[in-house]
Amino acid sequence: MGEQASLAAALRASARVLVFTGAGISTPSGIPDFRGPEGVWKKRQPVYYQDFMSSEESRREYWDYKLEGWESFRQAEPNSVHRSLVELEEAGKLQLVVTQNIDGLHSKAGTGDSRLVEMHGTNSKVECQACGQGSAPATAFEDFKSKGDCPRCSCGGFLKPATISFGQGLKSEDIERAMGAATSCDLVIALGSTLSVNPAASVPLAAARRGVPYYIVNRGPTDHDSFPGVTLRLEGAVEEIFPVAVSAALEPCSDEEVGHQV
């Protein structure tokens, strides 16, 4: 059995699939990678949350780099990987998507809120750091672009895209939902991630340590490649591998195949 066929067979046999996604699934949609050889963090130093909260200069630097990527995020459309995950959800097989991505493309593709955890937040809204109110980001970005003043909420608090910055803790409810899925899924798949950023990358490991089949699809090495619980490591472009496997998994079984499964 080929590697893609093995992944398809695992998907076909599973009813509670946990999928962990990283930047590699969104680069085909035009979203820049943050940690790759040409990633954002090779060109810019990140602004830490504590500096954002305490320094107007740091807030301006933060909004400036966010503005650089705003058009890419705003214009990006989901690709075949995002759509394949929606197909799994519609087929009743998807337990949860846990993503490191902040591009909002899973939601844009149609993944339901009850089936999605955005571990590192999302660029699809801004949040007040004082009162917690969320709103659409366009006005804040346009105001910063035209005036150069860091956006503020009507309450006076600092507005910030609803992403988790360096030095800012993950939301406890997101960790609980992700780890809850890891304890009850019957298949875990990591797509397009180097699996190097924790605690997010500990989610698929938690499932694999239960003995759940663990498939990794990525172009380039990952930090989990040597983990003995990995069932199969597929090398290559996620958009060329995963959608094909999903399509094969969701195809109606022939009478002969049904007979073999009984």
Steps between C-alpha positions, in 0.01 A plus 500: 500500500636845408542776757204704374284186492605423857390846613171461312439161663566647845254783432240256371528284812484790746205685651670757725788660310717762669688718250785732597590762240789742449624763256569248224129463423453875445807597299321380180237766582768772504546519878866554594680246716626635833772251588627365168830597332328801341255549786387824662714446811814484283431858395344652812538465874169421669347751740438345840162548665646674806672754272179552303315583820766730645644691203339712230808445283458122529128527422581698188764245395249219558226664294750586229601138445138383528408754232765351268316168495146634524428497125626142468273387781201698378522375141591138575248230416481145637665232290434131442642399840257727689212379284592135556473551875150642450416186301616286792283704735197465273562124486484486881862390536668815631531531875709818507742715302773645721692764307805712564396726212364850559365557147136406568487282187351199679200710600484661158489153341207401720648308794253547783597676822424183696755313287781759513760617751728784386778450753689816406193715441379665180559806285132504409416733789659750737452496876521770764765408757303682771131410458538196273257620235563355154431661164576468128861600427460709182428833671794465738742421217370779276524752785857400578592509131357849445578666835793303643339497844474167682129405516313526825164374620219740591580415864855626449666157503755388244366311199697202377432226244363200689819299457722360774818708513836391634483516877121466500346181637272271302133499600432226753170407337677440168757273663222308678302445181808391305621260768146370547493400134843338536362272771201380294598506130562177307742651243733802511648672195751788495498709182751761389674556832859459616346404836763710675283747693371389838266464675297484177709219350446289811137444395561236229765337722245462779274306264786290358616402848161335551584270209280687252628481138706813427561622144722798416487678163755776445756634256824487696596346836292528816588467866280190527660301217699281738215443746433123508123553509490645146307258279604654170698807396401635157747743342373760253254779438194461721271636228612221267462218753222562750204598276558192283501277808179658631325458166600133491389448861156649437431310179216247538633149557443241229309181586830311503657747745194484726531122502863523613402739781223279642 
